Amino acid sequence: MILFQSGIYLSLLLALGAGRLDSATPMAARLAEPRLTVRQQAASQVRRRTKVTSQTLFDDFNYWNSKQLARHGWIIRTAAGWPGVPGAMRGNSGVSFPADPDQRGNRLLRMTSATDGTGPNTHQTQICHQRKYLEGTYAARVRFVDVPTDGPSGDQLVESFYTISPLKAPWDPDYSELDFEYLPNGGWGSAGPTLFTTSWRTFSPEPNWKKDNVFNTSNGSIAGWHILVTQVSGGKVKYFIDGKPLAEHGGQYYPRSMMSINFNLWFIRDQTVKSVLVRHYQEDIDWVFHEAKQTLTPEDVEAKVVALRRRSIRFQDTVPAPVPKLISPCDY
């Protein structure tokens, strides 16, 4: 009898170990547990594959110094030259990472440019990411300003977010560029605050300046925070600000070459205020986002950024670079 009971006990232990019995869950409850259908299982697998294979750049610029920025593929321009005031300097001193006064724990990338109207006392600021972007959706949350933090106002300057490829020679047929450019004090034939959205075919640089582009303008001040979105897909380039459509371009102005992602804060040549006082202008960037080969609505972009931040993802770059890797000169 003892031997028989021991055998039953041993059988029960083996059954439990093999998962055939569950003393904590009644049989009816186990049978009632929901099971994924074949279609649901397939959809789940697609979602998992999408997460792994999506080509995304996201940076919320939560840095303390420019070395951290550089480790994630960003270049701070140091090369002199076009565009802007001749003789102007460029370098790391124009980039800082202040705490966000509106969101605890968040930091911003701040570009600061300054001038007294002369080349030697003008500092312009530009940052560039790697040249590996073409079709897809681009977005950034930026803060534009109308006035300097000090000194007299009125300088014609450009606050920008754009993508661009190098110009190999005047009228380069492979040249590509897509721009958001805010001119708070007018310029380029506009009077007063103007936002330009521009798609380029090509151009010839100074001193033989000529251009082939198409652009739209929106008049009026847009000082403050905005979400800028560019969709590049199917032969069309579409521009949005805060979800509102601004422009649509295509045809010969559709990009042809891999581009880098850029932000630039520069002064228009010969259009600064006649004053010896130095004035400083700022452009803040909260985050930048790109998803390759996908056309996302502005609402889609915001939802993805919220999801990334909710998961405490500060930086993500799964966009593959071409082989061989393209040079990103960050000098234009």
Backbone hydrogen bonds in HBPLUS format (Angstrom, degrees):
<---DONOR---> <-ACCEPTOR-->    atom                        ^
c    i                          cat <-CA-CA->   ^        H-A-AA   ^      H-
h    n   atom  resd res      DA  || num        DHA   H-A  angle D-A-AA Bond
n    s   type  num  typ     dist DA aas  dist angle  dist       angle   num
A0005-GLN N   A0001-MET O   2.96 MM   4  6.25 162.5  1.99 155.0 158.5     1
A0006-SER N   A0002-ILE O   2.94 MM   4  6.11 156.6  1.99 147.9 154.8     2
A0007-GLY N   A0003-LEU O   3.04 MM   4  6.26 145.8  2.16 139.2 148.3     3
A0008-ILE N   A0004-PHE O   3.07 MM   4  6.46 154.6  2.13 148.6 154.8     4
A0009-TYR N   A0005-GLN O   2.93 MM   4  6.17 161.9  1.97 150.9 156.2     5
A0010-LEU N   A0006-SER O   2.93 MM   4  6.12 156.3  1.99 146.2 152.3     6
A0011-SER N   A0007-GLY O   2.97 MM   4  6.21 153.6  2.04 146.6 153.7     7
A0012-LEU N   A0008-ILE O   2.94 MM   4  6.23 153.3  2.01 149.9 157.0     8
A0013-LEU N   A0009-TYR O   3.05 MM   4  6.36 156.4  2.11 146.8 152.8     9
A0014-LEU N   A0010-LEU O   3.04 MM   4  6.29 159.3  2.08 149.0 154.1    10
A0015-ALA N   A0011-SER O   2.95 MM   4  6.16 154.0  2.02 145.2 152.5    11
A0016-LEU N   A0012-LEU O   2.98 MM   4  6.22 157.4  2.03 150.9 156.4    12
A0017-GLY N   A0013-LEU O   2.99 MM   4  6.19 160.6  2.02 149.1 154.5    13
A0018-ALA N   A0014-LEU O   3.04 MM   4  6.21 143.7  2.17 142.0 151.1    14
A0020-ARG N   A0015-ALA O   2.96 MM   5  5.31 150.6  2.04 163.8 158.5    15
A0019-GLY N   A0016-LEU O   3.05 MM   3  5.12 155.9  2.11 103.0 110.5    16
A0025-THR N   A0022-ASP O   3.22 MM   3  5.52 152.1  2.30 107.2 114.8    17
A0030-ARG N   A0026-PRO O   3.05 MM   4  6.40 155.0  2.11 151.8 159.3    18
A0031-LEU N   A0027-MET O   3.00 MM   4  6.24 156.1  2.06 150.6 156.9    19
A0032-ALA N   A0028-ALA O   3.01 MM   4  6.18 137.4  2.20 137.6 149.1    20
A0033-GLU N   A0030-ARG O   3.33 MM   3  5.37 158.0  2.38 100.6 107.0    21
A0041-GLN N   A0037-THR O   2.90 MM   4  6.15 159.7  1.94 153.9 159.4    22
A0042-ALA N   A0038-VAL O   3.00 MM   4  6.23 154.1  2.07 145.6 152.4    23
A0043-ALA N   A0039-ARG O   2.95 MM   4  6.22 159.1  1.99 149.7 155.3    24
A0044-SER N   A0040-GLN O   2.92 MM   4  6.12 156.4  1.97 148.2 154.6    25
A0045-GLN N   A0041-GLN O   3.02 MM   4  6.26 153.6  2.09 144.5 151.3    26
A0046-VAL N   A0042-ALA O   2.97 MM   4  6.28 151.1  2.06 147.9 155.9    27
A0047-ARG N   A0043-ALA O   2.97 MM   4  6.26 158.2  2.02 149.7 155.1    28
A0048-ARG N   A0044-SER O   3.01 MM   4  6.30 156.5  2.07 146.6 152.9    29
A0049-ARG N   A0045-GLN O   2.93 MM   4  6.17 158.5  1.97 147.1 153.1    30
A0050-THR N   A0046-VAL O   2.81 MM   4  6.02 154.3  1.88 150.6 158.0    31
A0051-LYS N   A0047-ARG O   3.03 MM   4  6.27 156.5  2.09 147.9 153.1    32
A0052-VAL N   A0048-ARG O   3.22 MM   4  6.46 153.2  2.29 144.3 151.0    33
A0053-THR N   A0049-ARG O   2.84 MM   4  5.99 161.3  1.88 155.7 160.9    34
A0054-SER N   A0050-THR O   2.90 MM   4  5.53 135.0  2.11 147.7 151.5    35
A0292-ALA N   A0055-GLN O   2.87 MM 237  5.41 157.4  1.92 159.3 164.3    36
A0318-THR N   A0056-THR O   2.81 MM 262  5.24 161.8  1.85 147.2 153.0    37
A0057-LEU N   A0290-HIS O   2.79 MM 233  5.00 160.7  1.83 146.8 152.1    38
A0290-HIS N   A0057-LEU O   2.82 MM 233  5.00 144.9  1.94 148.4 149.3    39
A0058-PHE N   A0316-GLN O   2.73 MM 258  5.07 151.4  1.81 153.9 156.5    40
A0316-GLN N   A0058-PHE O   2.84 MM 258  5.07 152.5  1.91 149.2 150.7    41
A0059-ASP N   A0288-VAL O   3.06 MM 229  5.49 156.8  2.12 154.9 157.6    42
A0288-VAL N   A0059-ASP O   2.96 MM 229  5.49 149.2  2.05 148.4 158.3    43
A0060-ASP N   A0314-ARG O   3.08 MM 254  5.62 158.4  2.13 166.6 166.1    44
A0070-ALA N   A0066-SER O   2.95 MM   4  6.19 157.4  2.00 147.8 152.7    45
A0071-ARG N   A0067-LYS O   3.14 MM   4  6.39 145.3  2.27 143.6 151.9    46
A0072-HIS N   A0069-LEU O   3.12 MM   3  5.61 153.5  2.19 110.6 118.5    47
A0073-GLY N   A0070-ALA O   3.04 MM   3  5.33 147.3  2.15 121.1 117.8    48
A0075-ILE N   A0128-CYS O   2.78 MM  53  5.15 154.2  1.84 152.1 160.7    49
A0128-CYS N   A0075-ILE O   2.89 MM  53  5.15 152.6  1.97 144.4 153.5    50
A0077-ARG N   A0126-GLN O   2.96 MM  49  5.46 164.9  1.99 149.3 153.8    51
A0088-ALA N   A0085-VAL O   3.11 MM   3  5.58 151.9  2.19 142.1 139.8    52
A0089-MET N   A0122-THR O   2.87 MM  33  6.22 163.4  1.90 163.3 159.0    53
A0124-GLN N   A0089-MET O   2.92 MM  35  6.32 160.2  1.96 173.0 171.8    54
A0094-GLY N   A0091-GLY O   3.33 MM   3  6.25 169.8  2.34 122.7 125.4    55
A0095-VAL N   A0092-ASN O   3.03 MM   3  5.61 169.9  2.04 125.2 126.5    56
A0112-THR N   A0094-GLY O   2.83 MM  18  4.88 153.0  1.90 140.2 147.5    57
A0096-SER N   A0110-ARG O   3.03 MM  14  5.22 153.2  2.10 144.5 152.5    58
A0110-ARG N   A0096-SER O   2.85 MM  14  5.22 173.9  1.86 150.1 150.5    59
A0108-LEU N   A0098-PRO O   2.96 MM  10  5.65 160.5  2.00 165.3 171.7    60
A0100-ASP N   A0106-ASN O   2.87 MM   6  5.37 169.9  1.88 144.0 140.5    61
A0106-ASN N   A0103-GLN O   3.13 MM   3  5.65 161.9  2.17 134.9 136.9    62
A0109-LEU N   A0285-ILE O   3.00 MM 176  5.14 175.8  2.00 153.4 154.4    63
A0285-ILE N   A0109-LEU O   2.76 MM 176  5.14 151.6  1.84 152.3 161.3    64
A0111-MET N   A0283-GLU O   2.92 MM 172  5.23 175.0  1.93 149.6 151.2    65
A0283-GLU N   A0111-MET O   2.92 MM 172  5.23 149.3  2.01 146.8 154.6    66
A0113-SER N   A0281-TYR O   2.98 MM 168  5.41 155.5  2.04 148.7 156.5    67
A0281-TYR N   A0113-SER O   2.82 MM 168  5.41 167.7  1.83 165.3 169.5    68
A0114-ALA N   A0123-HIS O   2.93 MM   9  5.20 144.7  2.05 138.3 149.6    69
A0123-HIS N   A0114-ALA O   2.80 MM   9  5.20 160.3  1.84 146.4 152.3    70
A0115-THR N   A0279-ARG O   3.14 MM 164  5.77 147.6  2.25 148.3 157.7    71
A0279-ARG N   A0115-THR O   3.06 MM 164  5.77 155.4  2.12 149.5 153.6    72
A0122-THR N   A0119-GLY O   3.09 MM   3  5.21 155.7  2.15 120.8 117.6    73
A0125-THR N   A0265-LEU O   3.26 MM 140  5.36 159.3  2.31 146.0 146.8    74
A0265-LEU N   A0125-THR O   2.82 MM 140  5.36 160.0  1.86 166.5 171.0    75
A0127-ILE N   A0263-PHE O   2.93 MM 136  5.46 156.3  1.98 153.3 160.7    76
A0263-PHE N   A0127-ILE O   3.03 MM 136  5.46 151.4  2.11 153.1 157.6    77
A0129-HIS N   A0261-ILE O   2.71 MM 132  5.07 150.5  1.80 149.5 158.7    78
A0133-TYR N   A0259-MET O   3.05 MM 126  5.06 160.5  2.09 147.0 150.0    79
A0259-MET N   A0133-TYR O   2.68 MM 126  5.06 163.9  1.70 146.3 152.2    80
A0293-LYS N   A0135-GLU O   3.03 MM 158  5.33 167.7  2.05 112.0 114.2    81
A0136-GLY N   A0232-VAL O   2.88 MM  96  5.20 156.8  1.93 138.4 146.3    82
A0232-VAL N   A0136-GLY O   2.80 MM  96  5.20 162.5  1.83 166.0 170.3    83
A0137-THR N   A0291-GLU O   3.01 MM 154  5.39 158.2  2.06 142.1 147.8    84
A0291-GLU N   A0137-THR O   3.02 MM 154  5.39 150.7  2.10 144.3 153.6    85
A0138-TYR N   A0230-THR O   2.82 MM  92  5.05 167.9  1.84 153.9 158.1    86
A0230-THR N   A0138-TYR O   2.82 MM  92  5.05 159.3  1.86 142.2 147.3    87
A0139-ALA N   A0289-PHE O   2.82 MM 150  5.06 142.8  1.96 159.6 155.0    88
A0289-PHE N   A0139-ALA O   2.79 MM 150  5.06 160.0  1.82 151.9 149.6    89
A0140-ALA N   A0228-LEU O   2.98 MM  88  5.40 144.2  2.11 145.3 154.6    90
A0228-LEU N   A0140-ALA O   2.84 MM  88  5.40 163.6  1.87 165.5 165.4    91
A0141-ARG N   A0287-TRP O   3.07 MM 146  5.59 157.5  2.12 147.9 152.8    92
A0286-ASP N   A0141-ARG O   2.88 MM 145  5.45 166.7  1.90 159.4 163.7    93
A0142-VAL N   A0226-HIS O   2.89 MM  84  5.56 149.3  1.99 161.8 165.7    94
A0226-HIS N   A0142-VAL O   2.81 MM  84  5.56 148.5  1.91 156.9 167.6    95
A0143-ARG N   A0284-ASP O   2.82 MM 141  5.00 152.8  1.89 143.8 145.9    96
A0144-PHE N   A0224-GLY O   2.99 MM  80  5.27 153.5  2.06 143.7 137.4    97
A0224-GLY N   A0144-PHE O   2.92 MM  80  5.27 161.1  1.95 133.5 137.5    98
A0149-THR N   A0280-HIS O   2.75 MM 131  5.62 153.9  1.82 158.3 166.4    99
A0156-GLN N   A0271-GLN O   3.02 MM 115  5.54 166.1  2.04 151.1 154.9   100
A0268-ILE N   A0156-GLN O   2.92 MM 112  5.70 169.2  1.93 146.7 150.3   101
A0158-VAL N   A0266-TRP O   2.72 MM 108  5.38 159.7  1.76 163.9 170.6   102
A0266-TRP N   A0158-VAL O   3.13 MM 108  5.38 151.4  2.22 145.1 150.7   103
A0159-GLU N   A0182-TYR O   2.96 MM  23  5.08 161.6  2.00 142.6 148.7   104
A0182-TYR N   A0159-GLU O   2.85 MM  23  5.08 173.0  1.85 147.4 149.4   105
A0160-SER N   A0264-ASN O   3.04 MM 104  5.29 150.7  2.13 155.6 162.3   106
A0161-PHE N   A0180-PHE O   3.05 MM  19  5.27 153.5  2.12 145.1 150.9   107
A0180-PHE N   A0161-PHE O   2.92 MM  19  5.27 139.1  2.09 147.0 159.9   108
A0162-TYR N   A0262-ASN O   3.01 MM 100  5.30 166.3  2.03 142.1 145.7   109
A0262-ASN N   A0162-TYR O   2.77 MM 100  5.30 161.2  1.80 174.9 170.5   110
A0163-THR N   A0178-LEU O   2.98 MM  15  5.31 153.3  2.05 146.3 154.9   111
A0178-LEU N   A0163-THR O   2.96 MM  15  5.31 155.7  2.02 143.5 148.7   112
A0164-ILE N   A0260-SER O   3.07 MM  96  5.50 147.2  2.18 141.3 151.4   113
A0260-SER N   A0164-ILE O   2.84 MM  96  5.50 158.5  1.89 149.3 147.9   114
A0165-SER N   A0176-SER O   2.92 MM  11  5.42 139.5  2.09 165.3 159.1   115
A0172-ASP N   A0169-ALA O   3.01 MM   3  5.26 122.2  2.36 151.1 141.4   116
A0171-TRP N   A0203-PHE O   2.92 MM  32  5.04 174.4  1.93 132.4 132.3   117
A0175-TYR N   A0172-ASP O   3.32 MM   3  5.52 167.9  2.34 110.9 113.7   118
A0200-TRP N   A0177-GLU O   3.02 MM  23  5.24 161.9  2.05 157.9 157.7   119
A0179-ASP N   A0198-THR O   2.84 MM  19  5.04 165.7  1.86 153.4 157.7   120
A0198-THR N   A0179-ASP O   3.15 MM  19  5.04 149.3  2.25 126.3 135.7   121
A0181-GLU N   A0196-PHE O   2.93 MM  15  5.09 157.6  1.98 152.9 155.9   122
A0196-PHE N   A0181-GLU O   2.74 MM  15  5.09 173.1  1.75 157.5 156.9   123
A0183-LEU N   A0194-THR O   2.83 MM  11  5.27 174.9  1.83 161.7 163.1   124
A0186-GLY N   A0183-LEU O   3.27 MM   3  5.19 161.9  2.30 112.8 110.2   125
A0194-THR N   A0183-LEU O   2.98 MM  11  5.27 153.4  2.05 131.7 140.0   126
A0187-GLY N   A0190-SER O   2.97 MM   3  5.09 156.2  2.03 128.4 135.5   127
A0190-SER N   A0187-GLY O   3.01 MM   3  5.09 162.0  2.04 107.5 113.2   128
A0220-GLY N   A0193-PRO O   2.87 MM  27  5.06 154.6  1.94 148.6 144.0   129
A0195-LEU N   A0218-SER O   2.87 MM  23  5.10 163.9  1.89 147.8 153.1   130
A0218-SER N   A0195-LEU O   2.92 MM  23  5.10 142.7  2.06 137.7 149.2   131
A0197-THR N   A0216-ASN O   3.00 MM  19  5.39 159.8  2.04 153.6 157.4   132
A0216-ASN N   A0197-THR O   2.98 MM  19  5.39 149.9  2.07 144.6 153.9   133
A0199-SER N   A0214-VAL O   2.94 MM  15  5.53 165.5  1.96 165.5 169.6   134
A0214-VAL N   A0199-SER O   2.95 MM  15  5.53 157.4  2.00 157.5 165.0   135
A0201-ARG N   A0212-ASP O   2.82 MM  11  5.46 162.2  1.85 160.6 161.8   136
A0202-THR N   A0212-ASP O   3.32 MM  10  5.43 155.9  2.38 136.5 143.2   137
A0212-ASP N   A0202-THR O   2.92 MM  10  5.43 143.5  2.06 169.7 159.9   138
A0204-SER N   A0210-LYS O   2.78 MM   6  5.10 166.9  1.80 149.2 150.6   139
A0210-LYS N   A0204-SER O   3.09 MM   6  5.10 151.2  2.18 137.5 141.5   140
A0208-ASN N   A0205-PRO O   3.14 MM   3  5.93 123.7  2.47 137.5 133.3   141
A0242-ASP N   A0227-ILE O   2.85 MM  15  5.05 168.4  1.86 151.3 155.3   142
A0229-VAL N   A0240-PHE O   3.06 MM  11  5.05 165.6  2.08 138.7 140.6   143
A0240-PHE N   A0229-VAL O   2.85 MM  11  5.05 148.4  1.95 155.3 158.1   144
A0231-GLN N   A0238-LYS O   2.83 MM   7  5.06 161.6  1.86 148.4 154.7   145
A0238-LYS N   A0231-GLN O   2.93 MM   7  5.06 156.9  1.98 141.6 149.2   146
A0233-SER N   A0236-LYS O   3.06 MM   3  5.55 164.2  2.09 162.8 164.4   147
A0236-LYS N   A0233-SER O   2.99 MM   3  5.55 162.8  2.02 121.1 126.8   148
A0237-VAL N   A0249-HIS O   2.77 MM  12  5.12 161.7  1.81 152.3 153.7   149
A0249-HIS N   A0237-VAL O   2.85 MM  12  5.12 159.3  1.89 148.6 155.1   150
A0239-TYR N   A0247-ALA O   3.01 MM   8  5.28 162.5  2.04 146.6 149.6   151
A0246-LEU N   A0239-TYR O   2.76 MM   7  5.39 166.4  1.78 153.0 148.9   152
A0241-ILE N   A0244-LYS O   2.95 MM   3  5.22 153.8  2.02 142.5 148.0   153
A0244-LYS N   A0241-ILE O   2.90 MM   3  5.22 162.9  1.93 119.5 121.1   154
A0253-TYR N   A0250-GLY O   3.16 MM   3  5.30 159.9  2.20 125.4 123.4   155
A0254-TYR N   A0251-GLY O   3.21 MM   3  5.74 163.6  2.24 120.0 120.7   156
A0271-GLN N   A0268-ILE O   3.18 MM   3  5.60 146.3  2.29 141.9 136.1   157
A0275-SER N   A0273-VAL O   2.94 MM   2  5.69 121.8  2.29 111.4  94.8   158
A0300-ASP N   A0297-THR O   3.00 MM   3  5.00 116.7  2.42  96.9 112.7   159
A0301-VAL N   A0297-THR O   3.00 MM   4  6.37 158.4  2.05 156.9 162.2   160
A0302-GLU N   A0298-PRO O   3.09 MM   4  6.36 167.8  2.11 150.5 152.6   161
A0303-ALA N   A0299-GLU O   3.03 MM   4  6.22 158.7  2.08 146.7 152.7   162
A0304-LYS N   A0300-ASP O   2.96 MM   4  6.23 155.8  2.02 150.6 157.0   163
A0305-VAL N   A0301-VAL O   2.95 MM   4  6.24 159.4  1.99 156.8 162.5   164
A0306-VAL N   A0302-GLU O   2.94 MM   4  6.14 162.6  1.97 150.9 155.6   165
A0307-ALA N   A0303-ALA O   2.97 MM   4  6.18 156.5  2.03 144.6 151.1   166
A0308-LEU N   A0304-LYS O   2.93 MM   4  6.17 156.6  1.98 148.5 154.6   167
A0309-ARG N   A0305-VAL O   2.98 MM   4  6.20 165.0  2.00 153.6 157.3   168
A0310-ARG N   A0306-VAL O   2.87 MM   4  6.02 150.2  1.96 145.9 155.0   169
A0311-ARG N   A0307-ALA O   3.16 MM   4  6.37 139.1  2.33 139.3 148.7   170
A0311-ARG N   A0308-LEU O   3.19 MM   3  5.24 129.5  2.46  94.5 107.3   171
A0313-ILE N   A0308-LEU O   2.94 MM   5  5.30 166.9  1.96 154.3 151.3   172
A0312-SER N   A0309-ARG O   2.86 MM   3  4.75 157.0  1.91 105.9 109.8   173
